[in-house]
Amino acid sequence: MTGGATSGLDPTAVDELRVRIRQVVDEGVAPAAQFALARHGELLEFESFGLATDSTRFALFSCTKAWIAGVVWQLIGEGSLTPETRVVDLIPSFGSAGPSAGDVGRLTLAHVLTHTGGFPYAPLGPPAWSERATRLERMSRWRLDWEPGERFEYHASSAHWVAAEMIESVAGEDYRDVVRRRVTEPLGLTGFALGPPAGDLEDVAELVAVGEPPSAEVLVELFGSADLALLGEVTPDLLLGFNDPRARDVGIPGGGGVGTAADLALLYQGFLHNPDDLWSPEVLRDGTGTIRCTLPDPMKGVASNRTLGLVVAGDDGFAGLRGMGHTVSPRTFGHNGAAGQIAWADPESGLSFGFTISGVDRDFVREARRTAALASRAGSTV
């Protein structure tokens, strides 16, 4: 679909974005991609490339975290949660059998959602992640690597397992059902799914690994080290595991959602416009705009700029390193996903952008530069 000249978008800039995405696909970086632009609560541009159609869904990876944040904000507005809610008050067994049993009492929901909790690599994988009882048993043995709030390190999946359990504890139902009932369905995000039944995801684009890892010289120049452990747990092999329907069916709260670029753009329009008062305005402003953590991101070397669940572009000149390009306002908020998925909204322009791609680029430096370039082009469309 195309918004045209009456959409408030610059047709030339939109076409430049379209050409760049088509180039990514034509060059073999990915077999499929989509982008979407939305404004004033409406989807203005939505286009698919390569093997994708407009009904094709993509693995959204950590873009999923925004849906969890949306539920948490609702529960805060209703008084069921607060940022200061202690994890052990809702998950009494958390860390109880681990070496940090004496320290976990200080861990709060705010620590969990700002990635300052101290358990970035706490293990939880198949088959334990499939059942609540086994997840809780595994969490009981987790330990903290540092005191809560002491440092920032991205918790790719571990923190949101805790957030999901906190949601279940106060909502009294499966977190996947809560996400669907409270966010996905009210916003009409028809393509998004988190943990659907087996066999319901035939329309998800297959992930394909491309390219080679960045050279040692590039890694040393950018990071001072040639150690590929900089990637943490989010490796190409791990991401390709999401081609397995059994992994997608789990509905991993930190990164297991599937959907379209339109779902991403429209979710963020929901955050901008708050239709039907889904959120307390005060809590929504806090979640999308209050930077609670500026501790440095050890991988990127810049302030982490974390809200209660999202990232803010900021005015320090490093919005590109936060995945939002160089043309958005400092108030832009969002949360990108692994392999180059992009999702953000700019409150000053009213624009939201969603981008999905099925190529898993082993050259994560090239991927980061491509993400910044596409986000910059998107920001220039209005």
N, C-alpha and C positions, 0 to 999 in steps of 0.2 A: 504494500500500500504506500501511497505517496501523499504527503501533505500539501504540496504545491505552494504557490506564492502567498496564499492567504494564511498559511500556518504560522507565520512569524519566523520561519527559518530562512536562511540564506540558501537559495537553490544551488548556487555555485559551490558553496562550502559543503553542502550535503553531497553533491556529486563528487567532490574531491575525496570525501570520506568513503563513498561507495567505490570509487576507483581504487583507492588504497586497499580496501578489503578484498576486492576482486583480485588484485595483484597478489595478495598473500595466498589466496587459494590457487591461482594460476601458477605460482612459483613452487607449489608443492609443499608449502608449510603446513597445510591442513586440507583434508578432502572436503570439509564443510564448515560453514560459518554463517552467522546471522548478526544483524545489528538492528537496533530500534532506538528511536528518539521520541520522547513524549514531552508534552508541555500543557499547562492549563488543565491537567487531569485527563488529557486525551493522547492516544497513540497517534503520532503524526507520520512516522516513517517506520516501516518494518520490511526488511528484505532478507532473503536467503540466498546463499551462494554455494557453488559446487554441488555436492550430492544432497544438500539439504533442501527441504521444502518448508513452507511456513508452518507446517505441523510437526516438523522435526524438533525433538527435544534434545538438550545437551546436558552433560554432567556439569553442574554449576559449581561444584567443589565449595570453596569457602564463601562464595556469594550466599550460600545457604544460611550463614550465620546471621544475616539480616532478618530472616524469618523468625529465628529464635529470639533475637533482640526485640522484634515487634511484639511477641507474646509477653516477654518479660516486662516491657513497658506497660502493657495493659494491666498486668498483675500488680505492678507497682502503683498504678493509678487507682486500682481498686483496694489497695491496702493489704493485699495478700503477701507481697514481698516489699522489701526496701533494699537499696544498695548495700545497707549495712547488715542485712540478714546473714547470719553465720551459716556456713555450709553444714556444720555438725548439728545445727538445730533442726534441719530438715533431712539430713542424711547422717544419723547418729553413728553409723558404722564407718564413715569415711576416715580412712587412715588409722583406724583403731588397732589393726593388727600389724601396722608398719612401724618403721623406726622413727617416724615423726609424730607419733600419737600424741605427744605432749605439746606439739606446735600447731596442729591443724585447727584448734579452736579459734585461732585468729583469722582464719580464712573466711572471706565474705563474698557475697555475690559480686560486688564491685571488683574485687580482685580477680574473680573468675572471668568476668567479661572484659577486663582491661589487660588480660594476659600477664598479670603480675602475681599470680597465685603460687608459682614456684614448682609446678609439676608439668612442664611442657612435654615431656616424653613418657608420661605415665602410660604403661602398656595396656591396651585393650583392643583386641582384634578377634578374628574368627577363631573358634565358634562362640567365644564368651560374649561377644557384643550382641548376639541375637536375642538374648533373654534378659529380662530385668534382674532376675535373681543372680545370674552369673555376673552381670555387670556390677551389681552391688558387692558381691563377694570379691571381685577383682579390685574395686575401689577401696575396700577395707584394707588392702595390703599396699596401697600407694603411699609414697613418701614425698615430702617437700624437699626440693633441692636448695631452696633459700627461703627466708622468712617472707610471708606475704607482704607485697608492696615494696620490697627491697629493690627489685629490678624487673625490667620488661624482657620477656622472651616469648615469641609467638607460640601459643599452644594450638597446634594445627587441629587437633581433634579432642584432646583430653579434657580441656576446660568445658567444652560444650556438652560432653557427656554428663558433667556435673550440673550444668545449667538445665539440661533436659530432665534430670532426676529431680531437681528443685521444682521445676514446673509441674511434674507429675505429683509431687508431694502436696502441693497446695491446690492443684486443679482436680485431683482425684481421677485422672484419666490419662491414657497414653499420650505422651508429648506429641506424637505424630498426629493424633486426632485433634489435640488442642491447636496445633499450628493450622491445620486445615479449617477448623471451625472458626477460629478467631481472626485469622489473617488471610489465608488463601481464598476461601469462599467469599467473604465479605468484599474483597477487592476484585473479585472476578478473574483471578489469575488461573485461567482454565488449563494452561499447559503445565503448571507447576505440580510436582508430586514429591513427597518425602515418605519413602517406605511403602509404596503401593504393593498389592498382592503380587505374587510371582506370575509372570507371563503378561503383565500389563504394561510392559515397557519396550515393546518391539520397535517403537518409533524413536528410540534414543540413538543419536549418532555414535558410531563406533569410534573410540579413541585410537589414534594411530601415532606412534612415536616417529619423530623426524629429526634429522640433523645429528650433530655430534656435540659432546660437551665442550664448553669453552676451553681454550688452551690454557695451559699453566701460566703463560705470560700474561694473559688477560686477567686471570684470577688474581695473580700477585699484584698487578697494577691497580685493580679495583678494590681488592679486599686485603691485600697484604699477605695472602696465603693461597696456595694452590690446592687446598684441601676441599674436595667436593662435599665433605660433611657440612659445609655451609648450607646445603639444602635442608639439613635436618631430616625429618621423616618423610618429607614430601618429595619423593624421588619419582622419576618417570615410571619405574617398574610398579611402584605403589599406585600411581594414578591409573595405569593401564589395568590394574585389578578391578577398576570400576566398570570394565566391560562385562564382568561376570554379573548376571542378574541377581545372584545371591547376595552380592555386596551392595547392589543398589537397593534391594528389597529391605535391607536393614534400616534404611533411613537415618544414616549417621548424622547427628544434629550439627556437627561442625563442618560437614561438607558432602552430605549424601543426597542433596536435592537434585532433581532434574527439571528442566523447563526450557523456555524459549527466551530469546533476547527481549521479546515483548513483555514477558512476565517480569523480567528485571526492571525494565523502564517503568512499568506501571506500578510495581511495588513501591518504587521511590516516589512516584507521583502521589501514592497514598500517604507516604511520610510527609510530603510537602503540603498536601491539602486536607488530610485528616477527614475523609468522607464519613458522614454519619457519626462523627465524634467517636471513632473507634478508640482513640487514645485521649487521655487527659492532656489538654494542650500544654500544660506546664511540664509534664513528664516527657511528652514528645519533643518539646524544645530542648529539654535536657539531653535526651538520648541522641538527638541529631546535631546538637551544637555545643554542648559543654565538654570541653577537653579535660578529662580526669587524669590522664597519664601522659606526661611528656618525657618520661624516661627514654633514653636512647634505644633504638632498635639495633641490636648488635650486628645484624647482617647489613643493614643499610647505612648505619652510622648517622642517622638523623633522629630527631624527636619522634616518638611513636604516635603522638597525637590521637590517643584513643578516647572515645566516649564510652558510654555504657553499652558497648556492642558494635560500634562502628569506628571509622577513621575520618578525621577532618583534614582537608587539604592544607590549611594553614597559610600564613603570610610570610614564611621564612624563605621562600624560593625553592622549596623541596617538594612541592605538590606532585611533581613528576615521579619522584622516587616513591611516593605513596600511591602511585597508580592512577592519578587523575589528570595527568598532562600538565600543560603550562598555560592554558587559556581560560581556566575556570576561576571563579572567585575564591578567596580564602575560606569562605564559609561552606564550600562544597563538602558533602559528606557521602560516604559509601563504604563498600567492602567488596574488593575484587576476589577472584578465585584462582586457584592453581591453573596452570596451562594457558593463562591469558584471558580468562573470563573477566569482564569489566562491568561494574555497576555503580553508578553514583547519581546524585542530584545536586544541582546548584540552586540554592534558594534565591540568589540575586537575579538570575535569568529565568528561573522556573523550569529549566531544562533538566531532563533525566535521560541517561544513556545506558543502554544494555548492549553487551557484545558477548557472543558465545562462539567457541571454536572447538573443533575436534582434534586438532593436532597437538600433540604433547612434544614440545620442542626441547630436546636434550640440552640445547644451548640456552640456558636460562637467562644469560645476559642479553642475548638477542631478543628473547621473549620480552624482557622488561623494557627494552628500548622500543619494541614494536607496540607494547601496551601504552607507553607514554605518547607515542606518535599518534595512535588511533584516538586516544582520549583527548589529545590536543585538537585534533581535527574535529572531533565531536563538539568540543567546547566552543569552537569557532563557528558553529552552524547557527548561532543565535546572537 
